[in-house]
Amino acid sequence: MLMPEVSRIKDKYYISATSSILDPSMLIVKDGDIFGVFNRFGDILPVGRNEQGLYLGGTRFLSLCELRINGLRPLFLSSNVDEDDILLTIDLTNPDLYAKGRLLIAKDSLHIMRSKILYDMQDLEYIRIKNFGRKTVSISLDFLIDADFRDIFEVRGLKRERNGKRCPIRYADNEMELSYEGLDGVMRKTEIISSVKPESVRNKTFSFLITLQPGSAKEIFFTVTCSMNDKGSRRTDFREALKKSRNRLREKNKSSAVIETSNEQFNESVKRSLADINMMLTETGDGIYPYGGIPWFCTPFGRDGIITALETMWIKPGLAKGVLSYLAARQAKSIDASRAAEPGKILHEVRKGELAALGEIPFGLYYGSVDSTPLFIMLAGAYWRRTGDTGFIRNIWDNIRHALRWMKDYGDVDGDGFLEYVPDIRGLRNQGWKDSHDSVFHNDGSLAEGPIALCEVQCYQYAAKKEAAILAKVMGKEGLSQKLLKEAEELKEKFNNIFWDEEMGTYVLALDGLKKPCRVVSSNAGQVLFTGIAEPDKALKVAETLTSEAVFSGWGIRTVSEHEALYNPMSYHNGSVWPHDNALIAYGFSSCGLKEHFLKVFSGIFDASLFMEFQRLPELFCGFQRRKGASPTLYPVACMPQTWASGSLLLMLQASLGLDFESDRERVIFRQPVLPEFLNRVVLKNLSVTGKKSVDLFIRRYGEDVTVEVLKKPEGVSVMVIK
């Protein structure tokens, strides 16, 4: 079987798709740093894209886990991930089982239920086999196990010249241990223990002989423990782990708002979004952080974490504090070209695993992102406005100042006032959110050469200066505040003069190293609007352009227009539809009062979610035009879940309500609220305002009008509706 290959296209580590998804119904669970990708049978098999497995710290600790009954694969009945993303449940039955041509057990006689949960570096599985037949039966039950200990980049296809040492397999009465000593000196082990002693444990297989009388059942518990240098965890009982996982989820949700609407399908999409975000939240030692996506990006990403925190700020403001704390602790302090690090810069990504430890990939602690730093400042400002947490802002004020200094001293490569990036020979060629090698190009299809100034990054810089000005005032730095406001206004004027293209009816994608504009109609220009840098007449023209048939697929706004030279609806960044991108654009439309354009995007993305497995929005999907009766076309190697995609509907609901906060005045504000046709009512419960004060609100649509009723409000809190 050919393996997917990660190639270097100029400088981009690229996930190649050499085969299709054989089973699109993948079951995914995560707990902390461990995550699993199983097929719908609950197995792990080396098929399709080869992403199935149990992973910890950037390494696959289980590459095969297959259940067989009398040597055959069971018949599939159903599989499900519970609404909290904690428990997998798979229902199977037996096929017709023969011996010497004689039918021994008719199909559908045995019910096999598999339940899986990940907890504290362990994969815990409960198996129950029940005989619904009318006679006593004896069967063999085999579990085939293997661990290849491949780095996640090897799973993606990266070829290595040398690998570490596979150690001899250790067998005992009811257990098996597989181990690998990496070139980084780390001993990685996978220990599998059965609660029931099998007939044999050999050849990487647990073999059981099971006899079941009519109506009787047999239970088996498996515990798979992953460890590095013998640092594992205490074995946990399945039921105890399930109880503790549910208790932890309750703690996570204690301070979050509750959303209920008149549309049950929308409610389900929101529930799944929140469950996916909660699943991706990971304790880091420096605060809780939303990892990027499963399987390829289950690690901290600066840009992704910040945008997820912005998307969920209105219902989970505490998440932003964790993101800011984590990123502040890893802010670059010196120049290191091998990591694209410069003083004050905010990281792009963190990778664990053997390849990162050895420097075979540059992403161990990598800073090749032009936008993470201004986005960090934006998030700090948004967090203060949402919570009024001046004490925390004081704690990270030096980090904010260093980030401002990076924008001036390093981000502006040529001194023209715009933020640029120079392609990184060893890491990423393009360093905006569209980081494919060919995502920044001219209208003739030629690739732009650096230093490159992306349009949306200038807007992040503008918003960062505005937010920093507010925070400087809070910190008693009035002079700095005024200076930043002046710089922001100068940047706004310059940006609108240089990046605007009247003929295109939108902002250009970027300026190349010769200051030649990349005259490409792109979704990047849509992100300009939510920062407030766009002049009103230009904002309207951008909205008209991006919701035209050439750009809007019917499901969402494509990354580039179908008229562009490199347009390809199946590409990663040149014609696909990204939910998080659409959410930021829609938020901008709403902020500019462009409600009709906003509703078009909101409705399209919600419609797309209805066709997805578990109503889970993926990282991206293909940009083909919407066809009657057809679903969106999936992108072959998209992450599902992808955290900033999970936050998309939440941000669009906030934009729909025009919801904002003035925590220093204990005020909730609705600015020109509007609800789409698929929502008649929205109820918000436990919506925090400041400190421990929260409100319950009832929002109702009457035709094109929207009313807001206060159900619960503590003293001192006010609710304002601006129409």
C-alpha positions as CSV (number, residue, x, y, z in Angstrom):
1,M,0.0,0.0,0.0
2,L,1.3,3.4,-0.9
3,M,1.7,5.7,2.0
4,P,0.8,9.4,2.0
5,E,3.9,11.5,1.5
6,V,4.8,14.8,3.0
7,S,6.8,16.7,0.4
8,R,8.6,20.0,0.5
9,I,7.0,22.2,-2.1
10,K,9.6,25.0,-2.0
11,D,9.4,25.3,1.7
12,K,6.0,24.0,2.7
13,Y,5.5,20.7,4.6
14,Y,2.5,19.5,2.6
15,I,0.1,16.7,3.4
16,S,-0.2,14.6,0.3
17,A,-3.4,12.6,-0.4
18,T,-2.5,9.4,-2.3
19,S,-5.7,7.7,-1.3
20,S,-9.2,8.5,-0.5
21,I,-10.9,8.2,2.9
22,L,-12.1,4.6,2.9
23,D,-14.4,5.2,5.8
24,P,-15.5,8.8,6.3
25,S,-17.2,8.0,9.6
26,M,-14.2,8.3,11.8
27,L,-14.7,8.3,15.6
28,I,-12.5,10.8,17.4
29,V,-11.8,11.4,21.1
30,K,-9.2,13.4,23.0
31,D,-8.2,13.9,26.6
32,G,-5.4,16.2,27.4
33,D,-2.4,15.3,25.1
34,I,-3.8,11.9,24.1
35,F,-6.2,11.5,21.2
36,G,-7.5,8.6,19.2
37,V,-8.8,8.2,15.6
38,F,-10.8,5.0,15.2
39,N,-12.9,3.7,12.4
40,R,-16.7,3.2,12.8
41,F,-16.0,-0.4,14.1
42,G,-13.9,1.0,16.9
43,D,-10.8,-0.5,15.3
44,I,-7.5,1.1,14.3
45,L,-6.4,-0.1,10.8
46,P,-3.6,0.9,8.4
47,V,-5.9,1.9,5.6
48,G,-7.0,4.9,3.6
49,R,-5.0,8.0,4.7
50,N,-3.4,5.9,7.5
51,E,-4.3,8.5,10.1
52,Q,-6.0,6.0,12.4
53,G,-4.2,5.5,15.7
54,L,-3.7,6.4,19.3
55,Y,-1.4,9.4,19.7
56,L,0.4,11.0,22.6
57,G,3.0,13.8,22.4
58,G,3.2,13.8,18.6
59,T,3.8,10.0,18.4
60,R,1.5,7.2,17.5
61,F,1.4,4.7,20.4
62,L,-1.1,2.3,18.8
63,S,-1.2,1.7,15.0
64,L,-3.3,-1.5,15.0
65,C,-6.2,-2.6,17.2
66,E,-8.6,-4.9,15.5
67,L,-11.4,-7.2,16.9
68,R,-12.2,-10.4,15.2
69,I,-14.7,-13.1,15.9
70,N,-13.7,-16.6,14.8
71,G,-11.2,-14.9,12.6
72,L,-13.7,-12.7,10.9
73,R,-14.7,-9.0,11.1
74,P,-18.0,-8.5,13.0
75,L,-20.9,-6.9,11.2
76,F,-21.5,-3.3,11.8
77,L,-24.7,-2.1,13.4
78,S,-24.1,1.5,14.6
79,S,-21.5,3.8,16.2
80,N,-21.8,7.0,18.1
81,V,-19.8,9.7,19.9
82,D,-21.9,11.0,22.8
83,E,-22.9,14.7,22.8
84,D,-20.1,15.5,25.2
85,D,-17.3,14.0,23.0
86,I,-16.3,11.7,25.9
87,L,-17.7,8.2,25.2
88,L,-17.5,6.2,22.0
89,T,-20.1,3.4,21.7
90,I,-20.0,0.8,18.9
91,D,-22.6,-1.9,18.3
92,L,-21.6,-4.9,16.3
93,T,-23.0,-8.4,15.7
94,N,-21.6,-11.7,14.4
95,P,-21.6,-12.8,10.7
96,D,-22.7,-16.3,9.8
97,L,-20.1,-18.5,11.4
98,Y,-19.3,-21.8,9.7
99,A,-17.1,-24.8,10.5
100,K,-16.4,-27.4,7.9
101,G,-19.2,-26.0,5.7
102,R,-21.8,-26.3,8.5
103,L,-23.5,-23.1,10.0
104,L,-22.6,-23.0,13.6
105,I,-23.9,-19.6,14.6
106,A,-26.4,-17.7,12.6
107,K,-25.7,-14.0,12.0
108,D,-27.2,-11.5,14.5
109,S,-27.1,-14.0,17.3
110,L,-24.5,-12.2,19.3
111,H,-24.5,-8.5,20.3
112,I,-21.0,-7.0,20.7
113,M,-20.9,-3.6,22.3
114,R,-17.6,-1.7,22.5
115,S,-17.3,1.5,24.6
116,K,-14.1,3.6,24.6
117,I,-12.9,6.5,26.7
118,L,-9.6,8.3,26.8
119,Y,-8.4,9.4,30.3
120,D,-5.1,10.4,31.7
121,M,-2.8,9.0,28.9
122,Q,-4.9,5.8,28.7
123,D,-7.3,4.3,26.2
124,L,-9.9,2.4,28.3
125,E,-12.3,0.0,26.5
126,Y,-15.3,-2.0,27.8
127,I,-16.5,-4.9,25.7
128,R,-19.7,-6.8,26.4
129,I,-20.8,-9.8,24.3
130,K,-24.3,-11.1,24.8
131,N,-25.9,-14.2,23.3
132,F,-29.4,-13.5,22.0
133,G,-29.6,-16.9,20.4
134,R,-31.4,-19.9,21.7
135,K,-28.5,-22.3,22.1
136,T,-25.1,-22.3,23.8
137,V,-22.3,-21.1,21.6
138,S,-18.5,-21.1,21.8
139,I,-16.5,-18.5,19.9
140,S,-12.9,-17.3,19.6
141,L,-12.4,-13.6,20.1
142,D,-9.1,-12.1,19.0
143,F,-7.6,-8.6,19.4
144,L,-4.7,-7.8,17.1
145,I,-2.4,-5.1,18.5
146,D,0.6,-3.2,17.1
147,A,2.4,0.1,17.8
148,D,4.7,1.6,15.1
149,F,5.7,4.6,17.3
150,R,5.8,6.9,14.3
151,D,6.0,10.6,14.7
152,I,2.9,12.4,13.4
153,F,5.0,13.8,10.6
154,E,6.0,10.3,9.6
155,V,2.3,9.3,9.6
156,R,1.8,12.3,7.3
157,G,4.4,10.6,5.1
158,L,7.8,12.3,5.9
159,K,10.6,9.9,5.2
160,R,13.5,9.5,7.6
161,E,17.0,8.3,6.9
162,R,17.3,6.6,10.4
163,N,14.9,5.5,13.0
164,G,15.3,4.4,16.6
165,K,15.2,0.8,18.0
166,R,12.2,-1.4,18.3
167,C,12.5,-3.4,21.5
168,P,11.4,-7.0,22.0
169,I,7.8,-7.4,22.8
170,R,7.1,-8.4,26.4
171,Y,4.2,-10.8,27.1
172,A,2.6,-11.9,30.4
173,D,-0.5,-13.8,31.4
174,N,-2.9,-11.0,30.5
175,E,-0.8,-8.2,29.1
176,M,1.5,-7.1,26.3
177,E,4.1,-4.3,26.2
178,L,5.5,-2.8,23.0
179,S,8.3,-0.3,23.2
180,Y,10.6,1.9,21.1
181,E,13.8,3.7,22.0
182,G,13.9,6.9,19.9
183,L,17.0,8.6,18.6
184,D,16.1,11.4,21.0
185,G,16.8,9.0,23.9
186,V,13.2,8.7,24.9
187,M,11.8,5.2,25.7
188,R,8.2,5.1,24.5
189,K,6.0,2.2,25.7
190,T,2.5,1.0,25.0
191,E,1.1,-1.4,27.7
192,I,-2.1,-3.4,27.0
193,I,-3.8,-5.2,29.9
194,S,-6.9,-7.3,29.8
195,S,-9.2,-7.7,32.8
196,V,-9.8,-11.4,31.7
197,K,-7.0,-13.8,31.3
198,P,-7.0,-14.9,27.6
199,E,-6.2,-18.3,26.2
200,S,-3.0,-16.9,24.9
201,V,-1.1,-13.6,24.4
202,R,1.4,-14.0,21.5
203,N,2.1,-12.8,18.0
204,K,0.7,-9.3,19.0
205,T,-2.7,-10.9,19.6
206,F,-4.9,-11.5,22.6
207,S,-7.0,-14.7,22.0
208,F,-10.0,-15.6,24.1
209,L,-12.3,-18.6,24.0
210,I,-15.8,-17.6,25.1
211,T,-18.8,-19.8,25.8
212,L,-22.1,-18.2,26.2
213,Q,-25.4,-19.8,27.2
214,P,-28.6,-18.3,25.8
215,G,-29.2,-14.8,27.4
216,S,-25.8,-14.7,29.1
217,A,-23.1,-12.1,28.6
218,K,-19.3,-11.8,29.0
219,E,-17.5,-8.6,29.9
220,I,-13.8,-7.7,29.1
221,F,-12.0,-4.5,30.0
222,F,-8.9,-3.4,28.2
223,T,-6.5,-0.7,29.4
224,V,-4.0,0.7,27.0
225,T,-1.4,2.9,28.8
226,C,1.1,5.1,27.0
227,S,4.3,6.2,28.7
228,M,7.5,8.1,27.9
229,N,10.7,7.2,29.9
230,D,8.3,5.3,32.3
231,K,6.4,8.4,33.1
232,G,2.9,7.1,32.7
233,S,-0.2,7.2,34.8
234,R,-2.0,5.2,37.4
235,R,-4.3,2.6,35.8
236,T,-7.9,3.8,36.1
237,D,-11.1,1.8,36.2
238,F,-13.3,2.4,33.1
239,R,-16.4,3.5,35.1
240,E,-14.3,5.7,37.4
241,A,-12.7,7.4,34.4
242,L,-16.0,8.0,32.8
243,K,-17.3,9.6,36.0
244,K,-14.3,11.8,36.4
245,S,-14.4,12.9,32.8
246,R,-18.0,14.0,33.2
247,N,-17.2,15.8,36.4
248,R,-14.3,17.7,34.7
249,L,-16.7,18.7,31.9
250,R,-19.1,20.1,34.4
251,E,-16.3,22.2,35.8
252,K,-15.4,23.5,32.4
253,N,-19.0,24.5,31.6
254,K,-19.7,26.0,35.0
255,S,-18.9,29.6,33.9
256,S,-20.0,29.2,30.3
257,A,-23.3,30.6,29.0
258,V,-26.0,28.3,27.8
259,I,-27.6,28.7,24.4
260,E,-31.1,27.5,23.5
261,T,-32.9,28.4,20.3
262,S,-36.2,27.6,18.5
263,N,-34.3,25.5,15.9
264,E,-33.3,22.0,17.2
265,Q,-30.9,21.4,14.4
266,F,-29.1,24.6,15.2
267,N,-29.1,23.6,18.9
268,E,-27.4,20.3,17.9
269,S,-24.8,22.1,15.8
270,V,-24.0,24.5,18.7
271,K,-23.8,21.6,21.2
272,R,-21.4,19.8,19.0
273,S,-19.3,22.9,18.5
274,L,-19.1,23.5,22.3
275,A,-18.3,19.8,22.9
276,D,-15.5,19.9,20.3
277,I,-14.1,23.0,21.8
278,N,-14.2,21.5,25.3
279,M,-12.5,18.4,24.0
280,M,-9.7,20.4,22.4
281,L,-9.1,22.4,25.6
282,T,-5.8,21.2,27.1
283,E,-4.1,22.0,30.4
284,T,-0.6,23.2,29.7
285,G,0.8,24.4,33.0
286,D,0.5,28.0,31.8
287,G,-3.2,28.0,31.4
288,I,-5.8,26.0,29.4
289,Y,-5.3,26.1,25.6
290,P,-7.4,25.0,22.6
291,Y,-5.3,22.7,20.4
292,G,-5.7,23.2,16.7
293,G,-7.3,20.1,15.1
294,I,-7.3,16.3,14.8
295,P,-5.4,14.5,13.6
296,W,-2.7,16.7,12.0
297,F,-2.8,19.8,14.3
298,C,-3.4,18.5,17.8
299,T,-1.0,20.9,19.4
300,P,-0.9,24.6,20.3
301,F,-1.0,27.0,17.4
302,G,-0.8,30.7,18.2
303,R,-3.1,32.1,15.5
304,D,-5.7,29.3,15.9
305,G,-5.8,29.6,19.7
306,I,-6.3,33.3,19.6
307,I,-9.0,33.2,17.0
308,T,-10.8,30.5,18.9
309,A,-10.7,32.6,22.0
310,L,-12.1,35.6,20.1
311,E,-14.9,33.5,18.6
312,T,-15.9,32.2,22.1
313,M,-15.1,35.3,24.1
314,W,-18.8,36.1,24.7
315,I,-19.7,32.8,26.2
316,K,-16.3,31.5,27.5
317,P,-14.2,34.6,28.4
318,G,-11.9,32.5,30.7
319,L,-10.5,30.7,27.6
320,A,-8.9,33.9,26.4
321,K,-7.0,34.2,29.7
322,G,-5.5,30.8,29.3
323,V,-4.5,31.5,25.7
324,L,-2.9,34.8,26.6
325,S,-1.0,33.2,29.6
326,Y,0.3,30.4,27.5
327,L,1.5,32.6,24.6
328,A,3.0,35.2,26.9
329,A,5.1,32.5,28.6
330,R,6.5,31.5,25.2
331,Q,7.0,35.0,23.7
332,A,10.3,35.1,21.9
333,K,13.1,36.9,23.7
334,S,16.0,36.7,21.1
335,I,16.7,36.3,17.5
336,D,16.9,32.6,16.3
337,A,16.6,32.2,12.6
338,S,16.2,28.5,12.8
339,R,12.9,29.1,14.6
340,A,11.9,32.4,12.9
341,A,12.1,33.9,16.3
342,E,12.6,37.6,17.1
343,P,12.2,39.5,20.4
344,G,8.5,40.1,21.2
345,K,7.1,37.7,18.6
346,I,4.3,35.4,19.4
347,L,4.7,31.7,18.4
348,H,3.1,30.0,15.4
349,E,3.1,26.4,16.7
350,V,4.6,24.0,19.2
351,R,5.4,20.4,18.4
352,K,6.4,17.5,20.6
353,G,7.8,14.2,19.4
354,E,11.0,12.6,18.2
355,L,11.4,14.7,15.0
356,A,10.9,18.0,16.8
357,A,13.3,17.0,19.6
358,L,16.0,16.1,17.1
359,G,15.4,19.2,14.9
360,E,14.4,17.1,11.9
361,I,11.4,19.4,11.6
362,P,11.7,23.1,12.5
363,F,8.4,23.3,14.4
364,G,9.4,22.3,18.0
365,L,8.9,25.9,19.0
366,Y,8.3,27.8,15.8
367,Y,7.5,31.5,15.3
368,G,6.9,31.7,11.5
369,S,3.7,33.6,11.7
370,V,3.3,37.3,10.8
371,D,-0.1,37.7,12.4
372,S,0.0,35.9,15.8
373,T,1.7,39.0,17.4
374,P,-0.9,41.6,16.5
375,L,-3.6,39.1,17.2
376,F,-2.2,38.6,20.7
377,I,-2.6,42.3,21.4
378,M,-6.1,42.3,19.9
379,L,-7.1,39.4,22.2
380,A,-5.7,41.1,25.3
381,G,-7.8,44.2,24.5
382,A,-10.9,42.2,23.8
383,Y,-10.4,40.2,27.0
384,W,-10.2,43.4,29.1
385,R,-13.2,44.9,27.5
386,R,-15.2,41.7,28.1
387,T,-14.1,41.1,31.7
388,G,-12.5,44.2,33.2
389,D,-9.7,42.0,34.5
390,T,-7.1,44.8,35.0
391,G,-5.0,42.7,37.3
392,F,-4.3,40.1,34.6
393,I,-3.6,42.8,32.0
394,R,-1.1,44.3,34.4
395,N,0.6,40.9,34.6
396,I,1.0,40.6,30.8
397,W,1.6,44.4,30.1
398,D,5.3,43.8,29.4
399,N,4.4,41.1,26.9
400,I,2.0,43.5,25.2
401,R,4.7,46.2,25.1
402,H,7.2,43.7,23.6
403,A,4.7,42.7,21.0
404,L,4.2,46.3,20.0
405,R,7.9,46.7,19.8
406,W,8.2,43.6,17.5
407,M,5.7,45.1,15.1
408,K,7.8,48.3,14.8
409,D,11.3,46.8,14.9
410,Y,10.9,43.5,13.1
411,G,7.4,43.1,11.7
412,D,7.8,46.2,9.5
413,V,10.6,44.8,7.4
414,D,11.2,47.8,5.1
415,G,10.0,50.7,7.2
416,D,6.8,51.6,5.2
417,G,4.5,51.1,8.2
418,F,3.0,47.8,7.0
419,L,3.7,44.4,8.6
420,E,5.5,42.0,6.2
421,Y,7.1,38.6,6.3
422,V,10.1,37.2,4.5
423,P,9.6,33.5,3.4
424,D,11.4,31.1,5.7
425,I,13.7,28.8,3.7
426,R,13.5,26.0,6.3
427,G,10.0,26.5,7.5
428,L,7.0,28.2,5.9
429,R,7.1,30.2,2.7
430,N,3.9,32.0,3.5
431,Q,3.2,33.1,7.1
432,G,-0.4,34.4,7.1
433,W,-3.3,32.1,7.9
434,K,-3.2,30.9,4.2
435,D,0.2,29.3,4.5
436,S,0.2,27.1,1.4
437,H,3.2,27.7,-0.9
438,D,0.9,29.1,-3.6
439,S,-1.6,31.1,-1.6
440,V,-0.2,34.5,-2.3
441,F,-0.1,35.2,-6.0
442,H,-0.7,37.8,-8.8
443,N,-3.6,37.8,-11.1
444,D,-1.5,36.2,-13.8
445,G,-0.9,33.2,-11.5
446,S,2.8,34.1,-10.7
447,L,3.7,33.7,-7.0
448,A,4.5,36.8,-5.0
449,E,8.0,37.2,-3.7
450,G,8.7,38.7,-0.3
451,P,8.7,40.7,1.8
452,I,4.9,40.2,1.6
453,A,2.3,42.5,3.2
454,L,-1.0,40.8,3.5
455,C,-4.1,42.9,3.5
456,E,-5.7,41.4,6.6
457,V,-2.5,41.6,8.6
458,Q,-2.5,45.4,8.3
459,C,-5.9,45.4,9.7
460,Y,-4.8,43.2,12.6
461,Q,-2.0,45.7,13.2
462,Y,-4.6,48.6,13.2
463,A,-6.9,46.8,15.7
464,A,-3.9,45.9,17.8
465,K,-2.8,49.5,18.1
466,K,-6.4,50.6,19.0
467,E,-6.7,47.9,21.6
468,A,-3.2,48.6,23.0
469,A,-4.2,52.3,23.2
470,I,-7.1,51.4,25.5
471,L,-4.9,49.1,27.6
472,A,-2.2,51.8,27.9
473,K,-4.8,54.2,29.2
474,V,-5.9,51.6,31.8
475,M,-2.2,51.2,32.8
476,G,-1.9,54.9,33.2
477,K,0.2,55.4,30.1
478,E,-1.8,58.3,28.6
479,G,1.1,59.5,26.3
480,L,1.5,56.0,24.8
481,S,-2.2,55.7,24.4
482,Q,-2.4,58.9,22.3
483,K,0.6,57.9,20.3
484,L,-0.9,54.5,19.4
485,L,-4.3,56.1,18.4
486,K,-2.5,58.5,16.1
487,E,-0.5,55.7,14.5
488,A,-3.7,53.7,14.0
489,E,-5.4,56.5,12.2
490,E,-2.4,57.1,10.0
491,L,-2.3,53.4,9.2
492,K,-6.0,53.4,8.4
493,E,-5.6,56.2,5.9
494,K,-2.5,54.7,4.3
495,F,-4.1,51.3,4.0
496,N,-7.2,52.5,2.3
497,N,-5.2,54.5,-0.1
498,I,-2.7,51.8,-1.1
499,F,-4.6,48.5,-0.7
500,W,-8.0,49.6,-2.2
501,D,-8.6,48.6,-5.9
502,E,-11.7,50.3,-7.3
503,E,-11.8,48.2,-10.4
504,M,-11.9,45.0,-8.4
505,G,-14.3,46.4,-5.9
506,T,-12.3,45.1,-3.0
507,Y,-8.9,45.3,-1.3
508,V,-5.9,43.6,-3.0
509,L,-4.7,40.4,-1.5
510,A,-1.2,41.7,-0.7
511,L,1.7,43.8,-1.7
512,D,4.8,41.9,-2.9
513,G,8.4,42.8,-2.2
514,L,8.5,45.4,-4.9
515,K,5.2,46.9,-3.5
516,K,3.3,45.6,-6.5
517,P,-0.3,44.8,-5.5
518,C,-1.5,41.2,-5.9
519,R,-4.8,42.1,-7.7
520,V,-6.7,39.0,-6.6
521,V,-10.2,38.9,-5.3
522,S,-9.8,36.9,-2.0
523,S,-11.5,36.3,1.3
524,N,-8.6,38.0,3.0
525,A,-10.3,41.3,2.2
526,G,-13.4,40.2,4.0
527,Q,-11.5,39.9,7.3
528,V,-10.6,43.6,6.9
529,L,-14.1,44.6,7.9
530,F,-14.3,43.4,11.5
531,T,-11.3,45.4,12.6
532,G,-13.0,48.7,11.7
533,I,-10.3,49.9,9.3
534,A,-12.5,49.9,6.2
535,E,-14.2,53.1,5.1
536,P,-18.0,52.6,5.0
537,D,-18.4,52.8,1.2
538,K,-15.5,50.4,0.7
539,A,-17.0,48.0,3.2
540,L,-20.2,47.8,1.2
541,K,-18.3,47.1,-2.0
542,V,-16.3,44.4,-0.4
543,A,-19.4,42.7,0.8
544,E,-21.0,42.9,-2.6
545,T,-18.0,41.4,-4.2
546,L,-17.6,38.6,-1.7
547,T,-21.2,37.6,-1.8
548,S,-21.4,37.5,-5.6
549,E,-21.7,34.2,-7.4
550,A,-18.0,34.2,-8.4
551,V,-16.9,34.1,-4.8
552,F,-19.9,32.8,-2.8
553,S,-20.5,29.1,-3.4
554,G,-23.9,28.9,-1.9
555,W,-22.3,27.3,1.2
556,G,-19.9,30.1,2.0
557,I,-17.3,32.5,0.7
558,R,-14.5,30.9,-1.2
559,T,-10.9,31.8,-0.4
560,V,-10.5,33.2,-3.9
561,S,-12.9,34.1,-6.7
562,E,-13.5,31.5,-9.4
563,H,-12.2,33.9,-11.9
564,E,-8.7,33.9,-10.5
565,A,-5.8,32.2,-12.3
566,L,-5.0,29.7,-9.5
567,Y,-8.6,29.0,-8.6
568,N,-9.3,25.4,-7.8
569,P,-12.3,24.5,-5.6
570,M,-10.4,21.4,-4.4
571,S,-7.3,23.3,-3.3
572,Y,-6.4,24.0,0.3
573,H,-6.3,27.8,0.1
574,N,-7.2,28.8,-3.5
575,G,-10.9,28.1,-3.9
576,S,-12.1,26.2,-0.8
577,V,-14.5,27.4,1.9
578,W,-13.2,27.7,5.5
579,P,-15.8,28.1,8.2
580,H,-13.7,30.2,10.5
581,D,-12.8,32.6,7.6
582,N,-16.5,33.0,6.9
583,A,-17.3,33.6,10.5
584,L,-14.7,36.5,10.7
585,I,-16.0,37.9,7.5
586,A,-19.6,37.6,8.6
587,Y,-18.7,39.3,11.9
588,G,-17.3,42.1,9.9
589,F,-20.4,42.4,7.7
590,S,-22.5,42.6,10.8
591,S,-20.2,45.2,12.5
592,C,-20.5,47.4,9.4
593,G,-24.3,47.1,9.5
594,L,-24.4,45.0,6.3
595,K,-27.1,42.6,7.7
596,E,-28.3,41.2,4.3
597,H,-24.8,40.1,3.4
598,F,-24.2,38.8,6.9
599,L,-27.4,36.6,6.8
600,K,-26.4,35.1,3.5
601,V,-23.1,33.9,4.9
602,F,-24.5,32.8,8.3
603,S,-27.3,30.8,6.6
604,G,-24.9,29.1,4.1
605,I,-22.4,27.9,6.8
606,F,-25.2,26.7,9.0
607,D,-26.8,24.8,6.1
608,A,-23.4,23.2,5.4
609,S,-23.1,22.0,9.0
610,L,-26.4,20.0,8.6
611,F,-24.7,17.7,6.0
612,M,-21.6,17.0,8.1
613,E,-21.0,13.9,10.3
614,F,-22.3,14.8,13.8
615,Q,-23.1,18.3,12.4
616,R,-19.4,19.0,13.0
617,L,-18.0,21.8,10.8
618,P,-14.6,20.7,9.3
619,E,-11.5,22.7,8.9
620,L,-12.5,23.4,5.3
621,F,-14.5,21.9,2.5
622,C,-14.4,22.2,-1.3
623,G,-15.6,25.3,-3.0
624,F,-17.8,23.8,-5.7
625,Q,-21.1,25.6,-6.4
626,R,-24.0,24.5,-4.3
627,R,-26.2,22.0,-6.2
628,K,-29.8,21.3,-5.3
629,G,-30.1,18.2,-3.2
630,A,-26.4,17.7,-2.9
631,S,-24.2,18.2,0.2
632,P,-20.9,20.2,0.3
633,T,-17.9,18.3,-1.1
634,L,-15.5,17.3,1.6
635,Y,-11.8,18.1,1.4
636,P,-9.8,14.9,1.6
637,V,-7.3,15.7,4.4
638,A,-9.3,18.3,6.4
639,C,-9.2,18.1,10.2
640,M,-12.4,17.3,12.0
641,P,-12.8,18.7,14.5
642,Q,-10.8,21.8,13.9
643,T,-11.2,24.2,16.9
644,W,-11.6,27.5,15.1
645,A,-14.1,25.9,12.8
646,S,-16.0,24.7,15.9
647,G,-16.2,28.3,17.0
648,S,-17.6,29.6,13.8
649,L,-21.3,29.3,14.5
650,L,-20.8,30.8,17.9
651,L,-19.2,33.9,16.5
652,M,-21.9,34.2,13.9
653,L,-24.6,34.0,16.5
654,Q,-22.9,36.7,18.5
655,A,-22.7,38.8,15.3
656,S,-26.4,38.1,14.6
657,L,-27.3,39.4,18.0
658,G,-24.9,42.4,17.7
659,L,-23.9,41.4,21.2
660,D,-21.2,43.4,23.0
661,F,-20.1,44.1,26.5
662,E,-18.9,47.1,28.5
663,S,-17.7,45.3,31.6
664,D,-16.4,48.5,33.3
665,R,-20.0,49.8,33.2
666,E,-21.6,46.3,33.8
667,R,-23.5,46.7,30.6
668,V,-24.7,44.2,27.9
669,I,-25.3,45.8,24.5
670,F,-27.3,44.6,21.5
671,R,-26.4,46.6,18.4
672,Q,-28.9,46.3,15.5
673,P,-29.8,42.6,16.3
674,V,-31.1,40.5,13.5
675,L,-32.0,36.8,13.4
676,P,-32.0,34.6,10.3
677,E,-35.1,32.8,9.0
678,F,-34.1,29.6,10.7
679,L,-34.1,31.2,14.2
680,N,-37.2,32.7,15.7
681,R,-36.1,32.6,19.3
682,V,-32.8,32.6,21.2
683,V,-32.4,32.2,25.0
684,L,-29.1,32.9,26.7
685,K,-28.7,31.7,30.3
686,N,-25.8,32.4,32.7
687,L,-24.3,35.0,30.4
688,S,-21.6,36.6,32.5
689,V,-21.3,40.3,32.5
690,T,-18.6,41.0,35.1
691,G,-17.2,39.1,38.1
692,K,-19.9,36.7,39.3
693,K,-22.8,38.7,37.8
694,S,-24.7,37.1,34.9
695,V,-27.9,37.6,33.0
696,D,-30.6,35.5,31.4
697,L,-32.0,36.9,28.1
698,F,-34.8,36.0,25.7
699,I,-34.4,37.3,22.1
700,R,-37.4,36.9,19.7
701,R,-37.8,37.7,16.0
702,Y,-41.0,39.4,14.7
703,G,-40.6,39.5,10.9
704,E,-37.6,41.8,10.4
705,D,-37.7,43.2,14.0
706,V,-36.0,41.7,17.0
707,T,-36.9,42.2,20.7
708,V,-34.8,41.5,23.8
709,E,-36.4,40.6,27.1
710,V,-34.5,40.4,30.3
711,L,-35.4,37.2,32.3
712,K,-32.8,37.7,35.1
713,K,-30.6,40.6,35.9
714,P,-28.6,41.4,39.1
715,E,-28.6,44.9,40.5
716,G,-26.2,47.2,38.8
717,V,-26.2,45.4,35.5
718,S,-27.9,47.1,32.5
719,V,-29.0,45.8,29.1
720,M,-29.1,48.2,26.2
721,V,-30.6,47.6,22.7
722,I,-29.5,49.9,19.9
723,K,-31.6,49.7,16.7
